[in-house]
Amino acid sequence: MAPSRMVVRKAEKADIEAIVQITKDNEHFWSPAVDGDEALTRVIGREDNVILVSVDAATDNDKEKITGFLIGTWDGARAFIHKLSVRPDVQKEGIGTALVNAAIAELKSMGEIGRASCRERV
């Protein structure tokens, strides 16, 4: 996908079906209680969460096609990215990077001052 066609925006409830499908396509779907429609509806409704989708704005039928998503949160001091997933057929095209960069900007606007990451300890 050409970067000029990609748009990153906040997720909406209408995006949930596509988010669930991407999760399943990448074998990241663990449980409906955590990754299903009802869970995502709750997640999207919380102000301390950042749920972004990348969309291909120039598809054949002029409808947005969701290509990836990111779920993050801010706990008042630190930001966390819980899940990042990109459709398998468009991986390695910068979509994940664009989602992370947009999430960092969004989290900073919420007041985030530090990021937590998982690192292997040696």
Salt bridges, closest charged atoms under 4 A:
ASP15 OD2 - ARG9 NH1 2.76
ASP35 OD1 - LYS83 NZ 2.71
ASP48 OD2 - ARG46 NH2 3.06
ASP56 OD2 - ARG5 NH2 2.67
GLU64 OE1 - ARG9 NH2 2.88
ASP75 OD2 - ARG78 NH2 2.67
ASP89 OD2 - ARG87 NH2 2.60
GLU106 OE2 - LYS10 NZ 3.30
GLU112 OE2 - ARG115 NH1 3.30
